[in-house]
């Protein structure tokens, strides 16, 4: 099982404060003989009784390496692998990539970063790594122009 990310506890607290219940820490995926571990699984009950609650899986990335592009390549590769497996075995669970605000500003918040978000269909949770809390949800890559 992989080690927890530096910001793991901050993201857990931010999700709980945002109304989510952490159901899995880590969220285990199995496909054939392969075992994968997404950092978190969470659920939120919706108000309407006829709707089922929302379910998400969250992969947390710190972006603390020497190169933001190298970190981006690693994060996107891992995200895409998890997304493909989740679509196959649990299509009602949505995968998010959680990144600190600093990384969002340095890597994602420019023309290149927005292209990657749209092209890779990334769903992001941007969290405040200093104060805690969720700064923004990007739950539709199409909103990023």
C-alpha positions as CSV (number, residue, x, y, z in Angstrom):
1,X,0.0,0.0,0.0
2,X,1.4,3.4,-1.0
3,X,2.4,6.0,1.6
4,X,0.0,8.9,2.3
5,X,0.6,12.1,0.5
6,X,1.9,15.1,2.5
7,X,-1.5,16.8,2.2
8,X,-3.7,13.7,2.9
9,X,-5.1,14.9,6.2
10,X,-5.8,18.4,5.0
11,X,-7.8,17.0,2.1
12,X,-9.7,14.6,4.4
13,X,-10.6,17.5,6.7
14,X,-11.6,19.7,3.8
15,X,-13.9,17.1,2.3
16,X,-15.5,16.5,5.7
17,X,-16.0,20.2,6.2
18,X,-17.6,20.3,2.7
19,X,-20.2,17.7,3.8
20,X,-18.5,14.5,2.6
21,X,-18.2,11.2,4.5
22,X,-14.9,9.4,4.0
23,X,-15.8,5.8,3.3
24,X,-12.4,4.4,2.3
25,X,-8.9,5.5,3.2
26,X,-7.5,4.3,0.8
27,X,-10.1,3.3,-1.8
28,X,-9.0,-0.1,-3.1
29,X,-9.5,-1.0,-6.7
30,X,-9.1,-4.5,-8.1
31,X,-9.2,-5.4,-11.7
32,X,-8.1,-8.9,-12.6
33,X,-5.0,-9.6,-10.6
34,X,-4.1,-5.9,-10.3
35,X,-4.6,-4.0,-7.1
36,X,-4.7,-0.2,-7.1
37,X,-5.1,2.3,-4.3
38,X,-6.8,5.7,-4.8
39,X,-6.1,7.9,-1.8
40,X,-9.8,8.3,-0.7
41,X,-13.3,7.2,-1.3
42,X,-16.1,9.5,-0.1
43,X,-19.9,9.8,-0.3
44,X,-22.4,12.6,0.2
45,X,-26.1,12.0,0.7
46,X,-28.3,14.2,-1.4
47,X,-31.3,15.9,0.0
48,X,-33.8,14.5,-2.5
49,X,-34.9,11.0,-1.3
50,X,-35.3,9.7,-4.9
51,X,-31.7,10.3,-5.7
52,X,-28.8,8.2,-4.5
53,X,-25.9,9.9,-2.9
54,X,-22.8,11.1,-4.8
55,X,-19.7,8.9,-4.7
56,X,-16.2,10.1,-5.4
57,X,-12.7,8.8,-5.4
58,X,-9.9,11.3,-4.7
59,X,-6.3,11.0,-5.8
60,X,-4.2,13.6,-3.9
61,X,-1.0,15.0,-5.5
62,X,1.4,17.5,-3.8
63,X,3.3,18.8,-6.8
64,X,6.5,19.2,-4.8
65,X,8.9,17.8,-7.3
66,X,11.7,19.6,-9.2
67,X,9.4,20.1,-12.2
68,X,5.7,20.9,-12.3
69,X,5.5,19.3,-15.8
70,X,7.0,16.0,-14.5
71,X,4.6,16.1,-11.6
72,X,1.7,16.8,-14.0
73,X,2.7,13.9,-16.2
74,X,2.8,11.5,-13.3
75,X,-0.5,12.8,-11.8
76,X,-2.3,12.6,-15.2
77,X,-1.0,9.2,-15.9
78,X,-2.1,7.8,-12.6
79,X,-5.5,9.7,-12.8
80,X,-6.2,8.2,-16.2
81,X,-5.4,4.7,-15.1
82,X,-7.7,5.0,-12.1
83,X,-10.5,6.6,-14.2
84,X,-10.5,3.8,-16.8
85,X,-10.7,1.1,-14.1
86,X,-13.4,3.0,-12.2
87,X,-15.5,3.5,-15.3
88,X,-15.4,-0.3,-15.8
89,X,-16.1,-1.5,-12.2
90,X,-17.9,1.4,-10.6
91,X,-19.2,3.9,-13.2
92,X,-21.3,5.8,-10.7
93,X,-18.2,6.9,-8.7
94,X,-16.5,10.1,-10.0
95,X,-12.7,10.5,-9.8
96,X,-11.1,13.8,-8.8
97,X,-7.5,14.9,-8.6
98,X,-6.9,17.0,-5.5
99,X,-4.1,19.6,-5.9
100,X,-2.9,22.4,-3.6
101,X,-3.8,26.0,-4.7
102,X,-0.1,26.7,-5.3
103,X,0.1,23.8,-7.8
104,X,-3.1,24.9,-9.5
105,X,-1.8,28.4,-9.9
106,X,1.6,27.3,-11.2
107,X,0.6,24.3,-13.4
108,X,-3.1,24.5,-14.3
109,X,-4.1,28.1,-14.3
110,X,-2.7,29.2,-17.7
111,X,-3.3,28.4,-21.4
112,X,-1.3,25.1,-21.2
113,X,-2.9,23.9,-18.0
114,X,-6.4,24.7,-19.2
115,X,-5.7,22.7,-22.3
116,X,-4.6,19.7,-20.2
117,X,-7.7,20.0,-18.0
118,X,-10.0,20.0,-21.0
119,X,-8.0,17.5,-23.1
120,X,-7.6,15.0,-20.4
121,X,-11.0,15.7,-18.9
122,X,-9.6,16.3,-15.5
123,X,-11.9,16.9,-12.5
124,X,-10.1,18.8,-9.8
125,X,-10.4,19.6,-6.2
126,X,-8.2,22.6,-5.4
127,X,-7.5,22.9,-1.7
128,X,-5.8,25.5,0.4
129,X,-2.7,23.8,1.7
130,X,-2.1,26.4,4.4
131,X,-5.5,27.2,5.9
132,X,-7.3,24.0,4.9
133,X,-10.6,23.9,3.1
134,X,-11.5,23.5,-0.5
135,X,-10.8,26.6,-2.7
136,X,-12.7,25.3,-5.7
137,X,-14.1,22.3,-7.5
138,X,-13.6,21.9,-11.2
139,X,-16.3,19.3,-11.8
140,X,-16.6,19.9,-15.5
141,X,-13.5,20.4,-17.6
142,X,-15.5,22.2,-20.2
143,X,-15.9,25.2,-17.9
144,X,-12.2,25.8,-18.1
145,X,-11.7,28.1,-21.2
